[in-house]
Amino acid sequence: MDWIYYIPNWLFFIFCCSATLLFSLAGLVWLRPWVKSHVASYAEHNDLVSYFLGSSGVIYGILLGLVAAGVWSNFQALSSQVDSEATITAALYQDMATYPPAYRQAYQQELKAYVRSVIEQDWPAHSQGTVSQASSTILRSFKNHLFDFVPPTPRLRVVHEQAINQLNELLIAHRLRLRGNQANLPELLWWVIILGALINVAISWFFVSDDIVPQLALTSLIALLLGSLLFLTAAMDNPFRGGFSVDASAFESVLYEMVNY
């Protein structure tokens, strides 16, 4: 389903709603004559269909609600992780100001290069569903250089220990962000979600009425609702891809501070 991330959200929304709408209306028009010819009592038949549609709707609603809640929770968690990674980087950059001038300049330059790499290389790779190793290489180099430093004074020793602790937190946040690029719904679950939507629409075809206009309208509303929910779930499924995604604004803000202050 990678193709959905290369089109605007409004176009994908129209596609989802149009697909479910066309499916529901085509099925209703095709099946209606057969259903009417095999039904003796409209009231009794519609009561039975209502029971099955209600049961199916509840089961599918619970499934889709849990999936949507999980997708949204994952989106928020990854957004928080990105903010945390940017905040730790900014704090670590400030801590480097207490180091001797030669070390301070080298360390801060490496952190600037790391932030630029995240913005210019990691995020374009995230939007393509891949993982860039450029920022990881810079971060490993910074770690090795920081670990090689021997504090000459007790005060700097305390600062150095705090900087190492922050670096460890940064490494964890960095790894979680890279892994978050793969945290999307499995393909099998998507097939179940789509099949559930089609089943609910298909059950509505078995309602019978003498006037087809209200039935067409109600079936269309069900189809549009299901299409909207499918769109919402798919749009949030991969937090780094598509029009509704986590951006690099947190790192852009950090880079601005590094360059201008």
Secondary structure, 3 states (H helix, E strand, C coil): CHHHHHCCHHHHHHHHHHHHHHHHHHHHHHHHHHHHHCCCCHHHHHHHHHHHHHHHHHHHHHHHHHHHHHHHHHHHHHHHHHHHHHHHHHHHHHHHHHCCHHHHHHHHHHHHHHHHHHHHHHHHHHHCCCCCCHHHHHHHHHHHHHHHCCCCCHHHHHHHHHHHHHHHHHHHHHHHHHHHCCCCCCHHHHHHHHHHHHHHHHHHCCCCCCCHHHHHHHHHHHHHHHHHHHHHHHHHHCCCCCCCCCCCHHHHHHHHHHHHC
